[in-house]
Amino acid sequence: MTKRIIIDLPEEFIELCEADGVEPKIVLRGFIADLAEIMNWARNPREDGYSSNGSDERRMAREYYERVGYPYWNKL
């Protein structure tokens, strides 16, 4: 199950993606999948296309999320 949201992306992010030849939605979708540990198994693929980029990427996405402090924002 997915939920659609609309956000404005800063030009710097768009330019970074363009310079590397990757669509912004691919970058965001990959980060979301890594952070949420979404696996897309070949024998049971997800219809929404989300898929983690690997175990190191999942770990680093979680470390970033926790370092920023997101898990604690509503607990202060």
C-alpha positions in Angstrom: 0.0 0.0 0.0 1.4 3.4 -0.9 0.3 7.0 -0.2 0.9 9.8 -2.7 2.3 13.1 -1.4 3.5 16.1 -3.4 6.6 18.1 -2.4 8.6 20.8 -4.1 12.2 19.8 -4.8 14.9 22.4 -4.5 16.8 23.2 -7.7 20.1 22.1 -6.2 18.7 18.6 -5.8 17.3 18.6 -9.4 20.7 19.8 -10.7 22.6 17.2 -8.8 20.4 14.4 -10.2 20.6 15.8 -13.7 24.4 16.0 -13.5 24.5 12.4 -12.5 21.9 11.4 -15.1 19.4 10.0 -12.6 15.8 10.9 -12.1 15.0 12.5 -8.7 12.2 10.0 -8.1 14.7 7.1 -8.4 17.0 8.7 -5.8 14.1 9.4 -3.4 12.5 6.0 -4.0 15.8 4.2 -3.3 16.4 6.1 -0.1 12.9 5.4 1.1 13.3 1.7 0.4 16.6 1.6 2.2 15.4 3.4 5.2 12.2 1.4 5.5 14.1 -1.9 4.6 11.8 -2.6 1.7 12.9 -5.8 -0.1 11.8 -6.6 -3.6 12.3 -10.3 -4.1 12.6 -11.6 -7.6 10.2 -14.5 -6.8 7.7 -12.2 -5.1 8.2 -8.7 -6.6 6.5 -5.6 -5.2 4.0 -4.0 -7.4 5.0 -0.5 -6.3 8.6 -1.0 -7.5 10.3 0.0 -4.2 13.4 -2.0 -3.5 16.4 -1.6 -1.1 19.8 -1.1 -2.7 21.6 -3.4 -0.3 22.5 -4.1 3.3 25.1 -1.3 3.5 22.7 1.2 2.1 20.0 0.2 4.5 22.4 0.6 7.4 23.7 4.0 6.2 20.1 5.3 5.6 19.2 4.3 9.2 22.3 5.9 10.6 21.5 9.1 8.8 17.9 9.1 10.0 19.0 8.5 13.6 21.9 11.0 13.5 19.5 13.8 12.3 17.3 12.8 15.3 14.0 12.1 13.5 13.1 9.2 15.9 13.3 11.6 18.8 11.6 14.7 17.4 8.2 13.9 19.0 9.7 12.5 22.2 11.1 15.8 23.5 
